[in-house]
């Protein structure tokens, strides 16, 4: 594709999407301020991207700026990954600010993409759009999110598909489930845990008995790439592997890193308030559409461990 726009490029998944699609076409990755004003890992990601993609300023909440941007770049593919994530796991998540970023821009974006002959819109959804349930989540469910973040993302999903249907723009919402890989935010569980394990320090954890779907971020990028070439408009769960108990995942990772699994001190902490024990999703639609992952989950964990070993400076 000639021009591929990826919003939210300073984020973990956004960085990997921009890197992946730079091998496919001309990528314009959007940022909201100069690189020098970003900090820590976000700045590092953008610095790494700067030689691979065009970094362009865009405030997606400003309709006129969005219009000028699309008119200038005329993207064939738009990957809408930017979103409001501050306090995303909290009941105090600010829905007003969230909808200003997550939802309102769609009313300008979708018609303009159609007007300037964009071929495909990919929207990053979230597993938090689903209700708490012990059953596997399917894309046909009526969402009943437990947290405001999930409610905002669900509205984003609904409006992107409604508006796209209205103007005739092929749109796929890709619901993301727990990606892992290099350059994730250090404060998140996996990077923090890896830093502790490589330093031979114990990690105080909850019992970690919750069931979750995990996917290596490069496999997640493959899913985006696959659906960039599909004409259907739909929601797809980006979970190519079956759910696994978090403790088992962490033990596998410790084993691949060749560190003593007794450093994983399970049961020292309480689970986060309101966190469901099971968040497991169906991947039937993903496979029915023809997507096949290159690796099993065990192989992805090994791949992650190898990446960590080769890039220890990121963790120590």
C-alpha positions as semicolon CSV with decimal commas, in nm:
position;residue;x (nm);y (nm);z (nm)
1;X;0,000;0,000;0,000
2;X;0,122;0,349;-0,084
3;X;0,031;0,533;0,236
4;X;-0,048;0,368;0,569
5;X;-0,142;0,591;0,862
6;X;-0,099;0,453;1,215
7;X;-0,220;0,662;1,507
8;X;-0,091;0,612;1,861
9;X;0,259;0,519;1,745
10;X;0,425;0,604;2,077
11;X;0,238;0,323;2,254
12;X;0,365;-0,035;2,288
13;X;0,136;-0,189;2,025
14;X;0,141;0,128;1,811
15;X;0,521;0,114;1,792
16;X;0,519;-0,248;1,677
17;X;0,243;-0,182;1,423
18;X;0,441;0,105;1,273
19;X;0,757;-0,107;1,262
20;X;0,573;-0,401;1,105
21;X;0,392;-0,202;0,837
22;X;0,707;-0,011;0,744
23;X;0,801;-0,332;0,562
24;X;0,471;-0,326;0,372
25;X;0,429;0,034;0,259
26;X;0,494;0,399;0,330
27;X;0,400;0,452;0,695
28;X;0,295;0,785;0,840
29;X;0,290;0,741;1,219
30;X;0,114;1,015;1,411
31;X;0,240;1,189;1,722
32;X;0,085;1,472;1,924
33;X;0,404;1,663;2,008
34;X;0,776;1,676;1,916
35;X;0,979;1,365;2,005
36;X;1,188;1,572;2,247
37;X;0,878;1,628;2,462
38;X;0,809;1,257;2,505
39;X;0,968;1,075;2,797
40;X;1,119;0,739;2,882
41;X;0,995;0,438;2,684
42;X;0,763;0,642;2,461
43;X;1,053;0,858;2,349
44;X;1,269;0,548;2,294
45;X;1,004;0,391;2,070
46;X;0,971;0,702;1,856
47;X;1,347;0,740;1,824
48;X;1,367;0,382;1,697
49;X;1,086;0,448;1,451
50;X;1,224;0,775;1,319
51;X;1,446;0,607;1,057
52;X;1,171;0,369;0,940
53;X;0,857;0,582;0,913
54;X;0,740;0,939;0,869
55;X;0,649;1,085;1,207
56;X;0,376;1,344;1,158
57;X;0,192;1,565;1,406
58;X;-0,183;1,508;1,437
59;X;-0,441;1,596;1,699
60;X;-0,721;1,358;1,606
61;X;-0,965;1,553;1,824
62;X;-0,927;1,862;1,598
63;X;-1,161;1,813;1,297
64;X;-0,996;2,068;1,066
65;X;-0,650;1,930;1,139
66;X;-0,776;1,578;1,075
67;X;-0,932;1,688;0,747
68;X;-0,609;1,857;0,629
69;X;-0,405;1,552;0,732
70;X;-0,619;1,306;0,533
71;X;-0,634;1,540;0,233
72;X;-0,253;1,567;0,236
73;X;-0,163;1,200;0,285
74;X;-0,459;1,023;0,118
75;X;-0,406;0,695;0,306
76;X;-0,502;0,361;0,156
77;X;-0,499;0,204;0,503
78;X;-0,575;0,378;0,831
79;X;-0,492;0,195;1,155
80;X;-0,675;0,373;1,432
81;X;-0,484;0,277;1,745
82;X;-0,471;0,607;1,936
83;X;-0,690;0,617;2,245
84;X;-0,733;0,764;2,590
85;X;-0,579;0,516;2,836
86;X;-0,509;0,718;3,151
87;X;-0,637;0,514;3,450
88;X;-0,784;0,263;3,204
89;X;-0,819;-0,008;3,471
90;X;-0,987;0,223;3,722
91;X;-1,356;0,296;3,787
92;X;-1,244;0,662;3,792
93;X;-1,151;0,657;3,422
94;X;-1,267;0,989;3,272
95;X;-1,536;0,904;3,018
96;X;-1,573;1,263;2,900
97;X;-1,205;1,293;2,803
98;X;-1,210;0,936;2,674
99;X;-1,495;0,990;2,432
100;X;-1,333;1,311;2,307
101;X;-1,037;1,097;2,192
102;X;-1,187;0,753;2,138
103;X;-1,524;0,830;1,981
104;X;-1,581;1,190;1,865
105;X;-1,305;1,191;1,596
106;X;-1,481;0,904;1,416
107;X;-1,758;1,137;1,296
108;X;-1,496;1,332;1,099
109;X;-1,256;1,049;1,024
110;X;-1,478;0,784;0,867
111;X;-1,654;1,000;0,603
112;X;-1,322;1,166;0,510
113;X;-1,146;0,833;0,464
114;X;-1,421;0,725;0,226
115;X;-1,409;1,059;0,043
116;X;-1,035;1,025;-0,018
117;X;-1,058;0,661;-0,132
118;X;-0,910;0,485;0,171
119;X;-0,941;0,111;0,116
120;X;-0,948;-0,010;0,476
121;X;-0,994;0,111;0,832
122;X;-0,859;-0,102;1,117
123;X;-0,969;-0,001;1,467
124;X;-0,798;-0,126;1,783
125;X;-1,060;-0,263;2,019
126;X;-1,018;-0,410;2,366
127;X;-1,099;-0,726;2,559
128;X;-1,248;-0,492;2,822
129;X;-1,546;-0,433;2,593
130;X;-1,686;-0,766;2,712
131;X;-1,889;-0,836;3,025
132;X;-1,738;-1,042;3,306
133;X;-1,818;-1,404;3,230
134;X;-1,678;-1,754;3,278
135;X;-1,774;-1,835;2,919
136;X;-1,563;-1,774;2,611
137;X;-1,638;-1,433;2,465
138;X;-1,760;-1,429;2,106
139;X;-1,771;-1,129;1,879
140;X;-2,151;-1,155;1,855
141;X;-2,200;-1,077;2,226
142;X;-2,377;-0,766;2,341
143;X;-2,103;-0,600;2,545
144;X;-2,165;-0,501;2,905
145;X;-1,827;-0,369;3,025
146;X;-1,744;-0,356;3,395
147;X;-1,514;-0,053;3,364
148;X;-1,563;0,288;3,199
149;X;-1,266;0,227;2,970
150;X;-1,441;-0,077;2,826
151;X;-1,760;0,126;2,781
152;X;-1,573;0,393;2,584
153;X;-1,399;0,133;2,366
154;X;-1,729;-0,045;2,304
155;X;-1,886;0,282;2,190
156;X;-1,585;0,336;1,964
157;X;-1,642;-0,008;1,812
158;X;-2,012;0,050;1,760
159;X;-1,974;0,395;1,608
160;X;-1,684;0,302;1,379
161;X;-1,883;0,013;1,233
162;X;-2,208;0,213;1,210
163;X;-2,042;0,508;1,038
164;X;-1,840;0,281;0,810
165;X;-2,153;0,095;0,705
166;X;-2,326;0,425;0,634
167;X;-2,054;0,546;0,393
168;X;-1,943;0,205;0,261
169;X;-1,592;0,185;0,410
170;X;-1,446;-0,158;0,486
171;X;-1,371;-0,160;0,860
172;X;-1,245;-0,426;1,100
173;X;-1,231;-0,383;1,478
174;X;-0,949;-0,593;1,621
175;X;-1,008;-0,669;1,988
176;X;-0,672;-0,699;2,162
177;X;-0,605;-0,952;2,437
178;X;-0,291;-0,914;2,652
179;X;-0,002;-0,864;2,407
180;X;0,357;-0,920;2,520
181;X;0,697;-0,842;2,370
182;X;0,989;-0,599;2,378
183;X;0,945;-0,228;2,450
184;X;0,638;-0,264;2,666
185;X;0,590;-0,006;2,942
186;X;0,836;-0,094;3,225
187;X;0,574;-0,057;3,499
188;X;0,354;-0,329;3,346
189;X;0,364;-0,680;3,486
190;X;0,583;-0,859;3,230
191;X;0,867;-0,601;3,199
192;X;0,871;-0,550;3,576
193;X;0,875;-0,924;3,637
194;X;1,155;-0,980;3,385
195;X;1,368;-0,708;3,546
196;X;1,326;-0,872;3,885
197;X;1,396;-1,224;3,757
198;X;1,708;-1,121;3,566
199;X;1,830;-0,954;3,887
200;X;1,758;-1,276;4,080
201;X;1,504;-1,095;4,296
202;X;1,176;-1,236;4,421
203;X;0,858;-1,100;4,263
204;X;0,562;-1,061;4,497
205;X;0,249;-1,160;4,306
206;X;-0,117;-1,239;4,358
207;X;-0,208;-1,609;4,330
208;X;-0,225;-1,539;3,952
209;X;-0,501;-1,795;3,902
210;X;-0,690;-1,578;3,654
211;X;-0,732;-1,717;3,302
212;X;-0,627;-1,489;3,018
213;X;-0,549;-1,493;2,645
214;X;-0,195;-1,388;2,554
215;X;-0,042;-1,308;2,217
216;X;0,308;-1,205;2,116
217;X;0,293;-0,854;1,975
218;X;0,445;-0,965;1,644
219;X;0,165;-1,217;1,598
220;X;-0,080;-0,939;1,681
221;X;0,076;-0,732;1,401
222;X;0,033;-1,029;1,165
223;X;-0,338;-1,027;1,251
224;X;-0,366;-0,658;1,163
225;X;-0,179;-0,721;0,839
226;X;-0,407;-1,012;0,751
227;X;-0,728;-0,813;0,801
228;X;-0,590;-0,509;0,620
229;X;-0,658;-0,709;0,303
230;X;-1,009;-0,830;0,391
231;X;-1,314;-0,650;0,253
232;X;-1,560;-0,753;0,526
233;X;-1,655;-0,515;0,804
234;X;-1,660;-0,698;1,136
235;X;-1,522;-0,746;1,487
236;X;-1,246;-1,003;1,539
237;X;-1,094;-1,133;1,861
238;X;-0,715;-1,115;1,828
239;X;-0,651;-1,423;2,040
240;X;-0,502;-1,705;1,830
241;X;-0,418;-1,917;2,135
242;X;-0,636;-2,073;2,403
243;X;-0,665;-1,908;2,744
244;X;-0,406;-2,001;3,007
245;X;-0,379;-1,951;3,383
246;X;-0,149;-1,652;3,439
247;X;0,067;-1,842;3,690
248;X;0,136;-2,111;3,429
249;X;0,234;-1,849;3,173
250;X;0,477;-1,687;3,419
251;X;0,631;-2,023;3,512
252;X;0,686;-2,103;3,145
253;X;0,854;-1,766;3,094
254;X;1,077;-1,815;3,399
255;X;1,174;-2,156;3,267
256;X;1,266;-2,018;2,925
257;X;1,473;-1,747;3,095
258;X;1,646;-2,023;3,293
259;X;1,576;-1,862;3,628
260;X;1,443;-2,035;3,939
261;X;1,064;-2,029;3,935
262;X;1,065;-1,999;4,318
263;X;1,143;-1,631;4,257
264;X;0,776;-1,607;4,157
265;X;0,625;-1,546;4,501
266;X;0,261;-1,628;4,435
267;X;-0,004;-1,524;4,688
268;X;0,185;-1,234;4,846
269;X;-0,054;-0,977;4,700
270;X;-0,427;-0,946;4,649
271;X;-0,580;-0,941;4,303
272;X;-0,675;-0,599;4,172
273;X;-1,022;-0,502;4,290
274;X;-1,289;-0,588;4,035
275;X;-1,056;-0,798;3,818
276;X;-1,242;-1,103;3,678
277;X;-1,098;-1,450;3,732
278;X;-1,172;-1,550;3,374
279;X;-1,140;-1,341;3,058
280;X;-1,123;-1,596;2,779
281;X;-1,225;-1,541;2,419
282;X;-1,325;-1,751;2,123
283;X;-1,088;-1,755;1,827
284;X;-1,328;-1,940;1,596
285;X;-1,388;-1,638;1,374
286;X;-1,016;-1,562;1,351
287;X;-0,946;-1,913;1,221
288;X;-1,262;-1,922;1,006
289;X;-1,134;-1,615;0,820
290;X;-0,815;-1,805;0,738
291;X;-0,562;-1,663;0,983
292;X;-0,299;-1,907;1,109
293;X;-0,035;-1,799;1,362
294;X;0,327;-1,877;1,283
295;X;0,394;-1,996;1,639
296;X;0,223;-2,178;1,923
297;X;0,192;-1,991;2,254
298;X;0,482;-2,196;2,397
299;X;0,695;-2,096;2,099
300;X;0,593;-1,731;2,145
301;X;0,700;-1,744;2,510
302;X;1,034;-1,892;2,403
303;X;1,068;-1,621;2,138
304;X;1,002;-1,354;2,401
305;X;1,261;-1,509;2,633
306;X;1,517;-1,513;2,350
307;X;1,441;-1,146;2,275
308;X;1,491;-1,061;2,642
309;X;1,821;-1,248;2,656
310;X;1,946;-1,061;2,350
311;X;1,830;-0,723;2,487
312;X;1,904;-0,744;2,859
313;X;2,003;-0,379;2,867
314;X;1,635;-0,293;2,834
315;X;1,562;-0,460;3,167
316;X;1,872;-0,402;3,381
